[in-house]
Amino acid sequence: MTATVPAPTLRRTVLKLHRWLSLGAAVFWLLQALTGVLIVFHWEITDAGISSLHRPTDLVAIERRIDALVPDGGKVASIWTAAGAPDRYNVYYEDADGTSASARIAGDGTVLHVPKPDEESLMGFLVGFHHDLLGAWGSWIVSISGLLLCTNLILGIAAAWPRRGTWGRALRPATRGPTAARLYSWHRALGLWVGIPALVIAATGTMLKFEDGMGELVGATPVSMPAVAPSGAPIGFAAAAQAGLAAIPGSTLTQVAWPKPDDATWRVRLRAPDELRRAYGGSYVLVDANNGAVRGIFPIGEASAANRFMSALFPIHTGEAGGLVGRLLSIAIGLWLITMIVAGVLLWLKRRKPRRAA
């Protein structure tokens, strides 16, 4: 007689798929988790390495500094908050030949740092690696890896989900017994404790990689108004930024984009009070560059549900939505993922040894 091999159960199939997905992408996920942990406070670390100088924001002084920075024939693209130390900004501009340049300035316009061509800091390298492996082709790898990670976290949670009446035992790792059994117990318990928060972090990060497509899918619409033809000399940066700040009381400056040749509109981006974002706010004020009048006010708190959802992805992924505690929890989840990857590989190796011996 020939013994029949029992058909694999759904649970066993899920476990097998989870195991091989984890092993196939383990090294890449490990690098992503490690760089993610290291860059949670990269804005503050970068600013601390440049200077300890602090000057309150003076919009007129910043405008004078920008005029002095940009050479004749050049043009300014935008100015952004540095997001680290308060009252610091990055100015992005081009010279007469179209060569891009930037400078970090204090709130009174004092130049703190002008990067040299091709200069890159350690934090800049880590951020670039985490986002897109330092290249456009890497962005696709990160995107696909994010989808795999989300899928694998769901499979892992499903495989570890306890049967009724066994939750207490599943959530308490074993301290006795064979090494492989104890390692599996810890792997399963940690997965049940942190798996869902980790899935939220991974899912929001993955959706950010598909931001444009995701925005279209949920129905988010970009902030825009019909173009205004230029008529005469435009108002300056200070007047435009001040008009934007006055339109949303209590807000802070995130970014200002200069008018375009075919649209005399200053685009002022702000962080309104009570936003989830810590530095890069999602509220906008559009200012007419011809006369300084406010064309439109778009606070994120009054935006559509789809726009609020898209604006929340970044602060949830980085932990900023929870303030300092949230950012520390983001680091803890990254360390958890590193632990789970290492524990999973060790568990696989432990289980393979008896099979090889047999």
N, C-alpha and C positions, 0 to 999 in steps of 0.2 A: 504493500500500500504506500502511496505517496502522501506525505503530510501536506495539508493545505496551509499556506501562509496567510495569517489573518490580515485583512485589509487595514491599512493605516488609518487611525482615527483622525478627526479634524484637529484635535489638540496636538497630536504628534506631528502632523503636517505643518501646523503653524510654528511649532518649536524648531522643526528642521529648516523651514524657510527663514525664520528669525536668526538662526545660528549662522547660516551661510551668507546671508546679507551682511551680518555683523563682521564676519571674518573677511569678506571681500572688500569692505570699505573701512576697516578698522583704522588703518594708518592715517587715511585722509581725515576721518572724523576726529581722530586724536589731535591732529595738527589744527583743525578748525576750532576744537574746544580749547586747546591750549592758547592759541592766539586770541580767541574771544575773551578768555579770562584776563589776559595781559592788557587788552585795550579798553577795558571798561572805563578806566580813568585816564585814557590817553590824552584828553584835552588838558587836564590839570597837570599831568606829568610834563607835557610839552611846554606849557607856559612856565612851569617852575624852572625848567632848564634854560629858558631864555632870559628872564629877568624877574626880579621881585618888585619892580616899580609899579605903582598904582596911581593913576590920575583919573578923576571923575570925567565922564563923557562931556565934551564941549563940541557941539556940532559945528560951530563956526570954525574952531581951531582945526578940526578934522578936515573941513573943506579946504582950508588954506594948505594943509599938509598934502592933500591929494593933488591940488594944483601944482605944488612944488615937485611932487614925485613924478607926475606924468610928463614926459618930454614933449616938445613942440611936435605936432603931427600925430601924437599918440591919442589914445582914448581909454576911458575907464569903462570896465564892464560891470563891476559890482563891488560892494563891500559887505562882508559878513562878520558877525560876531565870532570871536575865536573860540567861544564855548568853554574855555578853561577858567582863567582868572577873570574877574569882572572888569568891564570897561576896557576890553581889548578887541581889536578888529583886524581882519585881513582885507587888504585892498588888492583887487585883481585888475590889471590894466595891460595895455599893449603899447609898444613904442611905434615910431613912425613906420618901421618895417614890418609891423604885425607880429613881432616877437612877444610872447606872453611873459609877464613878470608879476611879482606880488611883493607885498611888504606887510609886516605885522606892526601895528601902531598902538600906542596907548590912547586913553580917552582924550588927552589933550593934543593928540597928533604926533607925539614923540615917537620917532622910529625905533622900534625895539629889535627888529631883525629883517634883513633883506636876503632871502635865500639865493645862493649862487645857482647858476644853471646846472641842472641835473643833481642838485643837492637833495639828499634824502636822509631823514633821521631814522633811528631804529624804530620809533613809534610809527612813523610814516610807512616803513616797510611792513610792519606787523599789520597795520590797518589795511594796506593794499593787498597783502597775502590773504587776510581773512575775507575781504570783500570779493576779490576776483582773481586771486593767484597772480597778481601783478600784470594782468593782461586781459584783453577782450576774450580770448579763447578760454581763459581760466574762469571767466564769469559763467560760461555754460557748464563747466565742470562743477562749480560751486552750486549752481542751480539744481543740477541733476542730483548731486550729492545730498542737497537739502531735502529733495523729494524722497530719496531713499531713506534718509534718516527719519523723517516723519513716518513713513510707512513702517520702518523697522521698530520705532517706538510704539506704534499702535500694535504691531504683532507681538512685541515683548510684553506689553500690558495685558493683551488678550491671553498670551501663554501663561503668564504668572497669576492671572485672576483666580483667587481661591474659590473652592466649592463652598456651598452654604455650610456654615458652622465651623469653618477652618480659618477664618480671618485672623483671629488672635495668634494662632500658630504661624501663619504665613508672614505676619508683620514683625514677628520676633525671630531674628536670625538664630540658628542653632549654634551652640558653643561646644558641643561634643559630637563625637562620631568621626567617620572617615573624612579626610581633607576635602575630597571632591564634594561630598554631601554638605559640609559646612560652607564651602565656597559657593555652591549653588544656592544654599539657604540665604546667604548674605546678598548674592546677586539678585535673587527674587525679592527679598524684603526691601532692598534699596530701590528696586524698580517700582514697587508698589507705592512706596512713600513719595518718590520724587518724579515718577514717570509722567504724570499729567502736567505738572508745571514745566518740565523739560520739553514736553510736546508743544506747549504754548510758545516757548522761546524759539524752538526750532521752526514751528509753523509760521510765526510772524517774520522770522528772518528769511525763510524761503519765499514768502509772499512779497517781501521787499525786493527780492531778485526778479520777480515778475511784476513789478509795481505798475507799469503802464497797462499791461494786459489785465492785471487784477482790478485796477481802477475801472477799466471798461466793463469788466464782468459784473462788478457790483453797482455800476452806474454812477461812479464819481465823476464830476466834471471840473476841469481846471478853472481857476479864477481868471476871467477875461472880460474885456469890454471892447466895443468897436474902437478902431484906431483913430487918433486925433492928429490931424495934419499940423506940422510945426508952423509957427508964425512968429518970427522974431527970435530974439535970444531967450533961451529957456531959463527958468529959475534954477538956483543952485541946489547942491546936495543938502545943505543945512535947512533951507526953507522947506524942501520936500520932506525930509525926515521929521522935522518938527510938525508939519501938517499931519503926517501919519500918526505920530505919537499922540497928538492932541485929539485925533479922531477916536482913539480907543484909550481912554484914561487908564493910567496905571500900567500900561504896556511897556515892554522893553524892546530895543531894536535887535532884530535878527539879521535882516539883510535889506539892502537897497540896491535895486537894479536901475541903471541909467536909461534914459529915453533912447529909443531907436530912431534911425534916420526917417522912417516912415510913420512913427507913432510917438508923439510928444507926451508920453506918459511915464511918470516915475512910479516904479512898483516897489512899495515899501512893505516888507514882511516883518511882522511883530509877534512877540509872545504876549498874549493877553493874560490877564490874571486868571488863575485856576486852570490853566492848560496843563495837560498831561506832560507835554514836552518841557524839558528843563531849560534848554537854551534856544534850540531852533524851533521857534513858534510856528504855528500854522495859520495865523490870521494875516489878512492883507488889507492894505489901503492903497488905492490907485489915485495918484495926484496929477492934475493937469500941469504939464511943464510950461505951458504958455502963460498961465495966470496964477498958478498955485492953488487953484480950487480943488477940493476933494471930489473926485469923480465917483468913487464907490468905496464902501466900507464892508469888509467881509470877515467878521470875527468867526473863528472856527466853532465857537459855541453855538452859533446860530446857523451853521452850515447843515447840509443834508446829512442823513445818517450815513450814507455811503462815503461822503467826504470826511466825516468824523472818524469813521472806521479806518480809512486809509491813513489819516493823520496819526492815529493811535498805534499803528504797527511799529514804528521806530521806537517810541518810548517804552512800549511793552517788551520789545526784543532786547533792548539795552537795560531794562530795569528802571529807567528814569521815571516811569509812571508811579513808582513807589518811593521816590525820593532816594535819599542815601541808603535806606534799608533795602529798597528795591534793587539798587545797583549791587549791593553786597550779596543779596540773594541771587542775582544773576551770576556773580562769580561762583557762589556755592553750587549752583546748578551746573556750571561749566566743569567744576571740579568733580561733581557727581558723575557727569558723562565720562570724564577721563577714567574715574574709578570703575565705572561699569564696563568700559571697553577693555581695560586691563584685566578685570576680574573675569569677563567673558572669555578672553583669549586663554587665560590660565586654566579656566574650567575646561575648555575644549582640549587643551594639551593634557590635562590630568586624565580626562576620559579616554584619550587616544592611547595612552601608555598601556593600559590593560589589554586593549584590542590588539596592539602590536605584539605584546607578549603572547597572546593567545594564537 
